[in-house]
């Protein structure tokens, strides 16, 4: 909760920054501009997933393990290896994107008009990987306040750099804006990671390979799973673009950002400390079960009131974040919001595969589920448009939860506690009531009933959080 409160505050400010950016981008670029931006970032993201070897996740485990030993020489060796690997993988991403620029433009947009844009954006593959390396160091060594400041300062400064570019150049400012954001993020992460004094080690190539083998192995499996995830998202965007047009991609991106970025920020805030903490106790299944149940309870208690607010006021949320042109995405978000309850539970369990280094299990579950998600999304959009996409998300997260639970139960004897099941049933029941309210009632009854549901959910979360830690204790811990 201490880590969540630190990063929750940071993520709240990031949400405000995202709202301001999205609002101006929606006004200055419109759905078509957002569609182009989404396709460019999705494509480079896919290449990044192919070339970064998952070091942004796998290296955290190695650095956290070294940090627990309190051996300065061991820490120095692991950090030196990590830094060399991010340079190598970052340059690999740059070269691959630049060389394949014409092909990427043809596949993504149906022409070669954006080949030069991909050549320029190839630099972001290196910048983002170097930045990831600095953030990994801060996370692995549990320097949470430095990590929070690095994330926040990069986003804040990036806002004031990119918006003028969109205002002056419109769609032509998209590429400079993406590059500028990546560069600023790197500068901020480098500044704060520089506060940690670590001596460089003179390691040979063979020593680097020997030390980095496990990091690369786990990272490679994570990388493949991330690649499948990004590729599935990319193919969905391509399918929507070819079926419904670029405007529909812009609407899909807007809904995706609302449900996965704004709500997902809560997961990021909690996961920053959760992953290294779970890795430290990965040898003990009982301790893992306790930690996972606690994390799942906190996730539902924090997210439930937010998701019900989205259900009741989503049209106003869309207008606030974007413009009235994006109202059509509301039906997608209704269904996806329900699916986030299943995601909160499965997200808490899935970390056990990484913490225990069970790379093969992690890989095959992610591969299977991304194929399911891709198929469901294509079928959902084909038959139901944007609303069908939302329904496909909800069904997918339910299937994913069942799959992850069964595997972790068989392999690691994990089960949900009765206290979590109670919280989940009550909060999900309130969300279902909110869904029925917006679908079958009319104004002003939607808001009257909706506000009552939000109040009940918020009060229940407050009482349950108070039982678990006491907010006075939390405040004392936060100020230590």
C-alpha positions as CSV (number, residue, x, y, z in Angstrom):
1,X,0.0,0.0,0.0
2,X,2.9,2.3,0.7
3,X,4.3,1.7,-2.8
4,X,0.8,2.0,-4.3
5,X,0.2,5.3,-2.5
6,X,3.5,6.7,-3.9
7,X,2.9,5.6,-7.4
8,X,-0.8,6.1,-7.2
9,X,-0.1,9.8,-6.7
10,X,2.3,9.8,-9.6
11,X,-0.2,8.0,-11.8
12,X,-2.9,10.4,-10.8
13,X,-0.8,13.3,-12.1
14,X,0.0,11.2,-15.1
15,X,-3.7,10.8,-15.7
16,X,-4.2,14.5,-15.7
17,X,-1.3,14.9,-18.1
18,X,-2.8,12.2,-20.3
19,X,-6.2,13.8,-20.2
20,X,-4.7,17.2,-21.3
21,X,-2.6,15.6,-24.0
22,X,-5.5,13.4,-25.3
23,X,-7.9,16.3,-25.3
24,X,-5.5,18.5,-27.4
25,X,-4.6,15.7,-29.7
26,X,-8.2,14.9,-30.3
27,X,-8.9,18.6,-31.1
28,X,-5.8,19.2,-33.1
29,X,-5.5,15.9,-35.0
30,X,-9.0,14.4,-34.9
31,X,-9.8,10.7,-35.2
32,X,-7.7,10.3,-38.3
33,X,-4.6,11.8,-36.7
34,X,-5.1,9.6,-33.7
35,X,-5.4,6.6,-36.0
36,X,-2.1,7.4,-37.7
37,X,-0.4,7.9,-34.4
38,X,-1.8,4.7,-33.1
39,X,-0.6,2.7,-36.1
40,X,2.9,4.2,-36.0
41,X,3.3,3.6,-32.3
42,X,1.8,0.1,-32.5
43,X,4.2,-0.8,-35.3
44,X,7.3,0.4,-33.6
45,X,6.0,-1.2,-30.4
46,X,5.8,-4.5,-32.2
47,X,9.4,-4.2,-33.4
48,X,10.5,-3.2,-29.9
49,X,8.9,-6.3,-28.5
50,X,10.8,-8.3,-31.0
51,X,14.2,-6.8,-30.3
52,X,14.3,-5.7,-26.6
53,X,14.4,-9.3,-25.2
54,X,12.1,-8.4,-22.4
55,X,14.9,-6.8,-20.3
56,X,12.6,-4.2,-18.9
57,X,11.0,-7.1,-16.9
58,X,13.5,-9.9,-16.6
59,X,16.4,-7.6,-15.4
60,X,14.3,-6.4,-12.5
61,X,14.4,-10.0,-11.0
62,X,18.2,-10.2,-11.4
63,X,18.9,-6.7,-9.9
64,X,16.5,-7.3,-7.1
65,X,18.1,-10.6,-6.2
66,X,21.6,-9.0,-6.3
67,X,20.4,-6.1,-4.2
68,X,19.1,-8.5,-1.5
69,X,22.6,-9.9,-1.1
70,X,24.0,-6.5,-0.1
71,X,27.1,-7.5,-2.1
72,X,28.3,-4.3,-3.8
73,X,30.5,-6.2,-6.2
74,X,27.6,-8.5,-7.2
75,X,25.3,-5.6,-7.8
76,X,27.9,-3.9,-9.9
77,X,28.4,-6.9,-12.1
78,X,24.7,-7.4,-12.7
79,X,24.1,-3.7,-13.5
80,X,27.0,-3.6,-15.8
81,X,25.7,-6.6,-17.8
82,X,22.2,-5.1,-17.9
83,X,23.5,-1.8,-19.3
84,X,25.5,-3.5,-22.0
85,X,22.5,-5.6,-23.0
86,X,20.2,-2.6,-23.3
87,X,22.6,-0.9,-25.6
88,X,22.9,-4.0,-27.8
89,X,19.2,-4.6,-28.0
90,X,18.4,-0.9,-28.4
91,X,20.7,-0.7,-31.4
92,X,19.2,-3.9,-32.8
93,X,15.7,-2.3,-32.7
94,X,17.0,0.8,-34.4
95,X,18.6,-1.0,-37.3
96,X,15.7,-3.4,-37.9
97,X,13.2,-0.6,-38.0
98,X,15.3,1.5,-40.4
99,X,16.0,-1.3,-42.7
100,X,12.4,-2.5,-42.9
101,X,10.9,1.0,-43.0
102,X,9.4,0.7,-46.6
103,X,8.0,-2.7,-45.8
104,X,6.5,-1.5,-42.5
105,X,4.8,1.4,-44.2
106,X,3.4,-0.9,-46.9
107,X,2.0,-3.4,-44.4
108,X,0.7,-0.8,-42.0
109,X,-0.8,1.9,-44.3
110,X,-1.0,0.1,-47.7
111,X,1.6,2.4,-49.3
112,X,5.2,3.6,-48.8
113,X,4.4,7.2,-47.8
114,X,5.4,6.6,-44.2
115,X,8.8,4.9,-44.9
116,X,10.7,8.1,-43.9
117,X,8.6,8.4,-40.7
118,X,9.6,4.9,-39.7
119,X,13.3,5.7,-40.4
120,X,13.0,8.7,-38.0
121,X,11.1,6.7,-35.4
122,X,13.8,4.0,-35.4
123,X,15.7,6.2,-33.0
124,X,13.0,5.7,-30.4
125,X,13.7,2.0,-30.2
126,X,17.2,2.9,-28.9
127,X,16.0,5.7,-26.7
128,X,13.2,3.7,-25.1
129,X,15.5,0.7,-24.4
130,X,18.1,2.9,-22.8
131,X,15.4,4.6,-20.7
132,X,14.0,1.2,-19.7
133,X,17.5,0.2,-18.5
134,X,17.6,3.2,-16.1
135,X,14.1,2.5,-14.8
136,X,14.9,-1.2,-14.3
137,X,17.8,-0.2,-12.1
138,X,15.6,2.0,-9.9
139,X,12.9,-0.6,-9.6
140,X,15.2,-3.5,-8.9
141,X,17.0,-1.6,-6.2
142,X,13.6,-0.4,-4.7
143,X,14.4,3.3,-5.2
144,X,10.7,3.9,-5.6
145,X,10.7,7.7,-5.0
146,X,13.5,8.2,-7.6
147,X,11.5,5.9,-10.0
148,X,8.3,7.9,-9.4
149,X,10.1,11.2,-10.0
150,X,11.7,9.9,-13.2
151,X,8.3,8.8,-14.6
152,X,6.5,12.0,-13.6
153,X,9.1,14.5,-14.8
154,X,9.4,12.8,-18.2
155,X,5.7,12.9,-18.7
156,X,5.3,16.5,-17.5
157,X,8.1,18.0,-19.6
158,X,7.0,15.9,-22.6
159,X,3.5,17.4,-22.5
160,X,4.8,20.9,-23.0
161,X,7.2,19.9,-25.8
162,X,4.7,17.8,-27.9
163,X,1.6,19.9,-27.8
164,X,3.2,22.9,-29.6
165,X,4.4,20.5,-32.3
166,X,0.8,19.3,-32.9
167,X,-0.5,22.9,-32.9
168,X,2.1,24.2,-35.4
169,X,2.4,21.2,-37.7
170,X,-0.7,19.2,-37.1
171,X,-0.4,15.6,-38.3
172,X,3.2,16.3,-39.5
173,X,4.1,16.9,-35.8
174,X,3.3,13.3,-34.8
175,X,6.8,11.9,-35.6
176,X,8.7,14.7,-33.9
177,X,6.4,14.5,-30.9
178,X,7.0,10.7,-30.5
179,X,10.8,11.2,-30.8
180,X,10.8,14.2,-28.4
181,X,8.8,12.2,-25.8
182,X,11.2,9.3,-25.9
183,X,14.3,11.6,-25.7
184,X,12.9,13.4,-22.7
185,X,12.0,10.2,-20.9
186,X,15.6,9.0,-21.4
187,X,17.1,12.2,-20.0
188,X,14.9,12.1,-16.9
189,X,15.5,8.4,-16.2
190,X,19.2,8.9,-16.7
191,X,19.3,11.8,-14.3
192,X,17.6,10.0,-11.4
193,X,19.4,6.6,-12.0
194,X,22.7,8.6,-11.8
195,X,21.9,9.3,-8.1
196,X,22.8,5.6,-7.5
197,X,26.5,5.3,-7.4
198,X,27.6,2.0,-8.9
199,X,31.1,1.2,-10.0
200,X,31.6,0.0,-13.5
201,X,33.0,-3.5,-13.9
202,X,35.6,-4.4,-16.6
203,X,33.9,-7.6,-17.8
204,X,35.0,-9.6,-20.9
205,X,32.6,-10.6,-23.6
206,X,32.5,-14.2,-22.2
207,X,31.7,-12.9,-18.7
208,X,29.0,-10.7,-20.1
209,X,27.4,-13.6,-21.9
210,X,27.7,-15.9,-18.9
211,X,26.2,-13.4,-16.5
212,X,23.5,-12.3,-18.9
213,X,22.4,-15.7,-20.1
214,X,19.6,-16.2,-17.5
215,X,18.5,-12.6,-17.9
216,X,18.3,-13.0,-21.6
217,X,16.6,-16.4,-21.4
218,X,13.8,-15.2,-19.2
219,X,13.7,-12.0,-21.1
220,X,13.5,-13.8,-24.4
221,X,10.4,-15.8,-23.2
222,X,8.8,-12.6,-21.9
223,X,9.8,-10.9,-25.1
224,X,8.0,-13.5,-27.2
225,X,4.9,-13.2,-25.1
226,X,5.0,-9.4,-25.4
227,X,5.5,-9.8,-29.1
228,X,2.4,-11.9,-29.5
229,X,0.5,-9.4,-27.4
230,X,1.7,-6.4,-29.5
231,X,1.2,-8.3,-32.7
232,X,-2.3,-9.3,-31.8
233,X,-3.1,-5.6,-31.0
234,X,-1.4,-4.6,-34.2
235,X,-3.4,-7.1,-36.3
236,X,-6.6,-5.9,-34.7
237,X,-5.8,-2.3,-35.7
238,X,-5.0,-3.4,-39.3
239,X,-8.2,-5.4,-39.5
240,X,-10.2,-2.4,-38.2
241,X,-8.4,-0.1,-40.6
242,X,-9.1,-2.3,-43.6
243,X,-12.7,-3.0,-42.5
244,X,-14.0,0.2,-40.9
245,X,-11.4,2.8,-41.9
246,X,-8.7,4.9,-40.1
247,X,-11.4,6.8,-38.1
248,X,-12.5,3.5,-36.5
249,X,-8.9,2.8,-35.5
250,X,-8.9,6.2,-33.8
251,X,-12.0,5.4,-31.9
252,X,-10.6,2.0,-30.9
253,X,-7.4,3.6,-29.8
254,X,-9.4,6.1,-27.7
255,X,-11.3,3.3,-26.0
256,X,-8.2,1.2,-25.6
257,X,-6.4,4.2,-23.9
258,X,-9.3,4.8,-21.5
259,X,-9.7,1.2,-20.3
260,X,-6.1,0.0,-20.5
261,X,-4.0,3.1,-19.9
262,X,-6.0,5.1,-17.4
263,X,-7.3,2.1,-15.5
264,X,-4.1,0.2,-16.2
265,X,-2.1,3.0,-14.4
266,X,-3.5,1.5,-11.2
267,X,-1.9,-1.9,-12.1
268,X,1.4,-0.2,-12.9
269,X,1.3,1.7,-9.6
270,X,0.7,-1.6,-7.7
271,X,3.0,-3.8,-9.8
272,X,6.1,-1.6,-9.4
273,X,6.8,-2.9,-5.9
274,X,4.7,-6.1,-6.1
275,X,6.9,-7.9,-8.7
276,X,10.2,-7.6,-6.9
277,X,8.5,-8.3,-3.6
278,X,6.9,-11.5,-4.9
279,X,10.3,-12.5,-6.4
280,X,11.9,-12.3,-3.0
281,X,9.5,-14.9,-1.5
282,X,9.0,-17.0,-4.7
283,X,10.6,-20.1,-3.0
284,X,7.7,-20.4,-0.5
285,X,4.2,-21.2,-2.0
286,X,2.4,-20.3,1.2
287,X,3.9,-16.8,1.3
288,X,3.2,-16.4,-2.4
289,X,-0.5,-17.4,-1.9
290,X,-0.8,-14.8,0.9
291,X,0.9,-12.1,-1.2
292,X,-1.2,-12.8,-4.3
293,X,-4.5,-12.8,-2.3
294,X,-3.6,-9.5,-0.6
295,X,-2.6,-7.9,-3.9
296,X,-5.8,-9.1,-5.6
297,X,-7.9,-7.8,-2.8
298,X,-6.3,-4.4,-2.9
299,X,-6.6,-4.3,-6.7
300,X,-10.4,-4.9,-6.6
301,X,-11.0,-2.5,-3.7
302,X,-9.2,0.3,-5.5
303,X,-10.5,-0.4,-9.1
304,X,-14.1,-1.2,-8.4
305,X,-15.3,2.3,-7.6
306,X,-13.3,3.7,-10.6
307,X,-14.8,1.2,-13.0
308,X,-18.4,1.9,-11.8
309,X,-17.8,5.6,-12.2
310,X,-16.7,4.8,-15.8
311,X,-19.9,2.7,-16.4
312,X,-22.2,5.5,-15.2
313,X,-20.5,8.6,-16.6
314,X,-18.6,7.2,-19.5
315,X,-20.1,9.5,-22.1
316,X,-19.0,12.5,-20.1
317,X,-15.6,10.9,-19.5
318,X,-15.2,10.5,-23.3
319,X,-16.2,14.1,-23.9
320,X,-13.9,15.3,-21.2
321,X,-10.9,13.3,-22.5
322,X,-11.6,13.7,-26.2
323,X,-14.6,15.3,-28.1
324,X,-18.2,14.4,-28.9
325,X,-16.8,12.7,-32.1
326,X,-15.6,9.9,-29.8
327,X,-18.9,9.1,-28.1
328,X,-19.3,6.0,-30.3
329,X,-16.6,4.2,-28.2
330,X,-18.9,4.2,-25.1
331,X,-20.4,0.8,-25.8
332,X,-17.0,-0.8,-26.1
333,X,-16.0,0.6,-22.7
334,X,-19.2,-0.7,-21.0
335,X,-18.2,-4.3,-21.6
336,X,-14.5,-3.9,-21.2
337,X,-15.0,-2.3,-17.8
338,X,-16.6,-5.5,-16.6
339,X,-13.7,-7.5,-18.0
340,X,-11.3,-5.4,-15.9
341,X,-12.6,-7.2,-12.8
342,X,-11.4,-10.5,-14.2
343,X,-8.1,-8.9,-15.3
344,X,-7.4,-7.6,-11.8
345,X,-7.6,-11.1,-10.3
346,X,-5.6,-12.8,-13.1
347,X,-3.0,-10.0,-13.1
348,X,-2.3,-10.7,-9.5
349,X,-1.8,-14.4,-10.1
350,X,0.2,-14.1,-13.4
351,X,3.2,-12.5,-11.6
352,X,4.0,-15.8,-9.9
353,X,5.3,-17.3,-13.2
354,X,7.8,-14.5,-13.6
355,X,8.8,-14.5,-9.9
356,X,9.5,-18.2,-10.0
357,X,11.3,-18.0,-13.3
358,X,8.7,-20.4,-14.9
359,X,9.4,-19.0,-18.3
360,X,8.0,-21.9,-20.3
361,X,4.7,-21.8,-18.5
362,X,4.5,-18.1,-18.8
363,X,5.3,-18.3,-22.6
364,X,2.7,-20.9,-23.5
365,X,-0.1,-19.4,-21.5
366,X,0.5,-16.0,-23.0
367,X,0.8,-17.4,-26.5
368,X,-2.5,-19.3,-26.1
369,X,-4.3,-16.4,-24.6
370,X,-3.1,-13.9,-27.2
371,X,-4.4,-16.1,-30.0
372,X,-7.7,-16.4,-28.2
373,X,-7.8,-12.6,-27.8
374,X,-7.0,-12.0,-31.5
375,X,-9.7,-14.4,-32.7
376,X,-12.3,-13.0,-30.3
377,X,-11.5,-9.4,-31.2
378,X,-11.8,-10.0,-35.0
379,X,-15.1,-11.9,-34.5
380,X,-16.3,-9.3,-32.1
381,X,-15.6,-6.4,-34.4
382,X,-17.0,-8.2,-37.4
383,X,-20.3,-8.9,-35.8
384,X,-20.7,-6.2,-33.3
385,X,-18.4,-3.3,-34.2
386,X,-16.8,-1.4,-31.3
387,X,-19.3,-2.9,-28.8
388,X,-18.4,-6.4,-30.0
389,X,-14.7,-5.6,-29.2
390,X,-15.7,-4.6,-25.7
391,X,-17.6,-7.9,-25.2
392,X,-14.6,-9.9,-26.6
393,X,-12.3,-8.2,-24.1
394,X,-14.6,-9.2,-21.2
395,X,-15.0,-12.8,-22.4
396,X,-11.2,-13.1,-22.9
397,X,-10.3,-11.9,-19.4
398,X,-12.7,-14.4,-17.9
399,X,-11.1,-17.2,-19.9
400,X,-7.7,-16.0,-19.0
401,X,-8.5,-15.9,-15.2
402,X,-9.8,-19.5,-15.3
403,X,-6.7,-20.6,-17.2
404,X,-4.2,-18.8,-14.9
405,X,-6.0,-20.0,-11.8
406,X,-6.0,-23.6,-12.8
407,X,-2.3,-23.7,-13.8
408,X,-1.2,-21.9,-10.6
409,X,-3.3,-24.2,-8.5
410,X,-1.8,-27.3,-10.1
411,X,1.8,-26.1,-10.2
412,X,2.0,-24.0,-7.1
413,X,-1.0,-25.0,-4.9
414,X,-2.5,-21.5,-5.2
415,X,-6.1,-20.9,-4.2
416,X,-8.2,-17.8,-3.6
417,X,-9.0,-16.9,0.0
418,X,-12.7,-16.6,1.1
419,X,-12.0,-12.9,1.9
420,X,-11.0,-12.2,-1.7
421,X,-14.1,-14.1,-3.1
422,X,-16.3,-12.0,-0.8
423,X,-14.8,-8.7,-2.0
424,X,-15.0,-9.8,-5.7
425,X,-18.6,-11.0,-5.6
426,X,-19.9,-7.8,-3.9
427,X,-17.9,-5.3,-6.1
428,X,-18.6,-7.2,-9.3
429,X,-22.3,-7.4,-8.4
430,X,-22.4,-3.7,-7.9
431,X,-20.7,-3.3,-11.4
432,X,-23.3,-5.5,-13.0
433,X,-26.0,-3.4,-11.4
434,X,-24.3,-0.3,-12.9
435,X,-24.2,-2.0,-16.3
436,X,-27.9,-2.8,-16.2
437,X,-28.6,0.7,-15.0
438,X,-27.0,2.4,-18.1
439,X,-28.5,-0.1,-20.5
440,X,-32.1,-0.1,-19.3
441,X,-32.8,3.1,-17.4
442,X,-33.2,6.7,-18.7
443,X,-31.9,10.0,-17.4
444,X,-32.0,11.2,-14.7
445,X,-32.6,7.8,-13.1
446,X,-29.3,6.5,-14.5
447,X,-27.4,9.1,-12.5
448,X,-29.5,8.7,-9.4
449,X,-29.1,5.0,-9.2
450,X,-25.5,5.2,-10.5
451,X,-24.4,7.6,-7.8
452,X,-25.9,5.3,-5.2
453,X,-24.0,2.4,-6.6
454,X,-20.7,4.4,-6.6
455,X,-21.3,5.5,-3.0
456,X,-21.9,1.9,-1.8
457,X,-18.8,0.6,-3.7
458,X,-16.6,3.4,-2.4
459,X,-17.8,2.9,1.2
460,X,-17.3,-0.8,1.1
461,X,-13.8,-0.4,-0.3
462,X,-13.0,2.2,2.4
463,X,-14.2,-0.2,5.2
464,X,-12.3,-3.2,3.8
465,X,-9.1,-1.2,3.4
466,X,-9.4,0.2,6.9
467,X,-9.7,-3.3,8.3
468,X,-6.5,-4.4,6.5
469,X,-4.1,-1.6,7.4
470,X,-5.6,1.4,9.0
471,X,-5.1,4.7,7.2
472,X,-3.3,6.2,10.2
473,X,-0.7,3.5,10.0
474,X,-0.4,4.0,6.3
475,X,0.2,7.7,6.7
476,X,2.9,7.0,9.3
477,X,4.6,4.5,7.0
478,X,4.4,6.8,4.0
479,X,6.1,9.6,5.9
480,X,9.0,7.4,7.1
